[in-house]
Amino acid sequence: MVRGRMAAVMCGALLLGLALLLALTLTCSRAKNVVAVAPTPVRFFSPQFPVVDLFLGQQDQVDRLREEADVCVLVYYAPWCAHSINTRDHIQQVALRMANEVRFVGVNCWWNQGKCRKQKSFFKYPVIQLFYRRFGPIEYRGPLVGEYIESFIRKVVSPLTYLPTRSALNTFISHHEQGVVGFFEFNSSPQPPGYVTFLTSALHALRRDSQKAVRFGVVTNQEVAEGVSLREDESVYLHRRFNTSLVFPREERNFTAEAICNWVYENRESVVHWIQPTGAKSYSLEAELHKGPALLTFLPHNPLTANHQLLSEVVDVALRYRSCCLSELQFDGGIPSALLTPSGSPLPGPRCCQSLLLSGSRSESNANANSNSSASICELCVNRSAPGSTSCSPLLRSRCSVMELEAVLDSYLRNIVVPVPSTCTNLRNTYSPFSHYSACCRTLPQDPETPARSDPHCPLVVDSVTGLHCRTNKTLRFYLLDSHLSWPLAQRLGALGNQSTRTFTTIVNLRDETHYVLENADKNSLEHFILNFSAPYSPLHRHLVGHRELHPPQSLIQEVTTHSFIDTVMDPERDVLVFYYSGWCGFCTVLNHVLLRLARLFQGNSALTVARINVGLNDLPWEFMVDHLPSFLFFPKHRKQMSVKFPDSAPVTLPNLVRFILQHTGHAPQAPGAGPASLLEAELRSLQGEVLALQQAREQLSRQLAALWRENRRLAFHARALTSYHAQLQSHNAELQEQSGRLETLYREKSRQLADAVGRLQELADASEELLAENSLLKVLLTVLREREGEEPERTRKTEGKEASS
């Protein structure tokens, strides 16, 4: 019995599920598709240009097209994307110039029915990828400009530079970009396996860095390879300027493309860095500025043409700035005297050298030199001959330690008593049998025509910029930016004009929130600019960026900028109240009406100026800055050094501001021989002026209060009228609601009566139909009866006739 009930329950549940499924199917089948069908895409690239446009997203055809060409460029785009539309013209022009070398393919990766949309998931468009035969993809991450795109494609087409001669090799490694040289002999096979690996490592470097900061060259001649000390086949040489150049350690690492690329990027040196916008939000510049002070040079750059002259000058200065070893340093046209032995020959063995400017105390006590008219320069060298000592590269020497230089200088100053124009020593180090030192000092007269130290482009030290990287704590990093792409940033840093073809140089110190500007930079001014920045007490002045005045000077509230701040605020004949605000400060916006009422209150007072400054757009000297916003600073006349800040604890209201101004307003300056009576008279006149100002302020406040009272009464009367009108509206609304209820009741009654009348009429119609039916029946009966009545007499006559005849 239980099993029977369970079977019944299961059958019922099954039938119920089938019913629900059927209902859902019918409901979904009746639902309409409210999303419009996407239109069929059309060609994105013009057919006049050699670009294969797969506008239907045929990703399956990409592999076939890619295999047919040695180098293929894939452009994944979205037809609606503004970046894709702007890049389209650049891609078409590049394709027109490089159609014989590269195949260009465009793929619509946005259409929902295309295979590209189903197989790829890009977060931005366009996406440019390059394939070198079977290697790829190599994604391009540079600016979406035709010249940069073409330059990158040409680097992929020719990832290696062939170096047939030693002059070509020297030119290659003397370039400011990092150089890697591979030596391969092509005698045994047309393409040795090591050459293919080296070529692939160059492509890996392009994939890692689209700017190609590391250049790869190949040498096939043994004599040329010996120029960089390469004698074994399949050797890779990394040229470095500031440290010892390296050869790829095949005994420690596998000779693979990834290993070579990683080894190069682990040991490379960079002189200058190119910072290029990628077309999207990026923190690349901020990350570089957080590393320390940076020298930014904006110059017009075209990667397909010759470099700008300023680029060569900046690279040369950067190389000498980083060259801490002085084996190639020239001093007064020759080798420093400290590098020579008493016989005139150079010092043997590895050595380090440094040029120092002696302080006044040492030069006076040891050389009796006049510090006002001369300066003492010492060239110090330490020769290290100890086994296992670290040395520099063949071209550059290592940096001297502070202890070594101190020992050399102290020993020299103790031994040299009588000053001579040029005194040199060459002694063995007392504390080490494996090294000796040499020193050479000279006194340089001060040129009376030398510019003053306040000139920001006048060098403060006699030594050049060579090796300054190791002699200062304010180490600079050198960066280059294309002014065509980054000129808005240059304008924010203080560049004048809207011409992106100009050059602009600045030093940005993000930690100190300062930056310095150099106008019309050349090689000499750039060196002086760097030297002055590196000085312990730099004469450079912080550059202040300001905007033009937003309001005319005769307005009620004077808007001051960076350029007009000093002239306005430091006017000795006027009291100045300055309101510090910013566009992003919400509290500042709330206080605008208070400042406007204050300015109206003191309108016509020639002794007080109400001003404000947007510190978000205008830089100020540190002594005039505030720690938070909003803030009020009052600068009294004749006592500008006694500026007062409005207390943070007091609410910013009109009475408090008026009281603050009257409390700290300036007084007339005192005469040197003024007596007590004159001082009292001046104080009395000042008090009378304050009383008069208070009376005028009270009268103006009274007028304003009277106007406010009248306005309040008018508003009260208006409120009362509105209240009565509202009550009338409410009563009228109640009447309308009541009348609506009555009409609704009447409507229901009439509807009911009409329904009754309709029913009665229907009954009457039915009764009339019945009567009509009965009337017809009666008519038929009467007719029958009449016929019967007519037949009976005739029968009677016939009967009687028969009887009579019979």
Secondary structure, DSSP 8 states (H G I E B T S, - for coil): -HHHHHHHHHHHHHHHHHHHHHHHHHHHHH----S--------SS-TTSSEEEETT--THHHHHHHHTSSEEEEEEE-TT-HHHHHHHHHHHHHHHHSTTT-EEEEEE---TTSHHHHH---SSS-EEEEEETTEEEEE--S-S-HHHHHHHHHHHH--EEE--SHHHHHHHHTSSSEEEEEE---SS-SS-HHHHHHHHHHHHHHHH-TT--EEEEEE--HHHHGGGT--SSSEEEEE-SSS--EE--TTTS---HHHHHHHHHHH---SEEE----SS---HHHHHHTTS-EEEEEE---TTS---HHHHHHHHHHHHHH----TT--BTTB--GGGB-TTS-B--S-EEEEEEE--HHHHHHHH---TTTEEEEEEEEEEE-STT-----SS------HHHHHHHHHHHHHH--S--SEEEEEEE-TT-TTEEEEEEEEEEE--TTS--TTSTTS-SSSS-STTGGGT-SS--EEEEEEHHHHHHHHHHTT--SS-TTS-EEEEEETTTTEEEEESS--HHHHHHHHHHHHSTT------------SS-TTSSSEE--TTTHHHHHT-TTSEEEEEEE-TT-HHHHHTHHHHHHHHHHTTT-TTEEEEEEETTT----GGG--SSSSEEEEE-TT-GGG-EE--TTS---HHHHHHHHHHH-------TT--HHHHHHHHHHHHHHHHHHHHHHHHHHHHHHHHHHHHHHHHHHHHHHHHHHHHHHHHHHHHHHHHHHHHHHHHHHHHHHHHHHHHHHHHHHHHHHHHHHHHHHHHHHHHHHHHHHHHHHHHHHHHHHHHHH-
